[in-house]
Amino acid sequence: MTLREMQSAIDTWIAENGGYWSELSLMTRLSEEVGEVAREYNHRFGDKKKKASEDDSSIAAELGDVLWLVLCMANQQGIDLQTALEATMDKLNIRDAGRWTGGSQ
């Protein structure tokens, strides 16, 4: 699926399931989900391991939740993420060329 196809599929699902949440609710939910990604990273790679009583989760599942919310937010704001990502890649390849690979920093 392209980003545009993902955005379209989500928009259809949202329309069939009650509509988009408010902007603030989506932003808050995104913050919660990013926190869950951080928690999984900490459990997997950091010093804080899971308690036996904690549910098993995965970084992939949490990143999927983050992506879902970013796509929802883009749809709600009328942003074509395909175009936005292409602009970001152009910026990285032109403005930041060599910045991360030992070039001028």
C-alpha positions in Angstrom: 0.0 0.0 0.0 1.2 3.5 -0.7 0.7 6.2 1.9 -2.1 7.6 -0.2 -3.8 4.2 -0.2 -3.3 3.9 3.5 -4.9 7.3 4.1 -7.8 6.4 1.9 -8.4 3.1 3.6 -8.3 4.8 7.0 -10.6 7.6 5.9 -13.1 5.0 4.7 -12.9 3.0 8.0 -13.2 6.2 10.0 -16.3 7.3 8.0 -17.9 3.9 8.7 -17.0 4.0 12.4 -18.2 7.3 13.8 -15.8 9.9 12.3 -12.6 11.4 13.4 -11.9 12.4 17.0 -11.2 16.0 17.7 -7.7 17.4 16.9 -6.7 17.5 20.5 -7.9 14.0 21.2 -5.9 12.7 18.2 -2.8 14.6 19.4 -3.2 13.3 23.0 -3.7 9.8 21.7 -0.5 10.0 19.6 1.4 11.2 22.6 0.1 8.2 24.6 1.1 5.8 21.8 4.6 7.3 21.4 5.0 6.7 25.1 4.0 3.1 24.6 6.7 2.7 21.9 9.2 4.3 24.4 8.1 1.8 27.1 8.6 -1.2 24.8 12.1 0.1 23.8 12.9 0.5 27.5 11.8 -3.0 28.3 13.6 -4.5 25.3 16.8 -2.4 25.3 16.9 -0.5 28.5 17.4 -1.3 32.2 13.7 -1.4 33.0 12.4 -4.9 32.3 8.8 -5.9 32.3 7.1 -7.1 35.4 5.7 -10.6 35.3 2.2 -9.1 35.6 2.6 -6.8 32.5 1.0 -7.7 29.2 3.2 -8.8 26.3 3.3 -6.2 23.6 5.6 -5.5 20.6 7.4 -2.6 19.2 5.8 -3.4 15.8 2.3 -3.2 17.3 3.0 0.0 19.0 4.6 1.6 15.8 1.5 0.4 13.9 -0.7 2.4 16.4 1.5 5.5 15.9 1.3 5.2 12.1 -2.5 4.8 12.3 -2.8 8.0 14.3 -0.4 10.0 12.1 -2.4 9.0 9.1 -5.6 10.0 10.9 -4.1 13.4 11.8 -3.0 13.9 8.2 -6.4 13.1 6.8 -8.1 15.4 9.3 -5.9 18.3 8.3 -6.1 17.5 4.5 -2.4 16.6 4.3 -1.2 14.3 1.6 1.5 12.3 3.5 3.0 10.9 0.2 3.8 14.5 -0.9 4.9 15.5 2.6 7.3 12.5 2.8 8.7 13.2 -0.7 9.4 16.8 0.4 11.2 15.6 3.5 13.3 13.2 1.4 14.2 16.0 -1.0 15.2 18.2 2.0 17.4 15.4 3.4 19.0 14.6 0.0 19.6 18.3 -0.9 19.9 20.5 2.1 21.3 17.9 4.4 23.4 16.0 1.8 26.5 14.6 3.6 25.4 15.9 7.0 24.9 12.5 8.5 27.7 10.6 6.7 30.8 12.5 7.7 30.3 15.4 5.4 30.0 19.0 6.7 28.3 19.0 10.0 
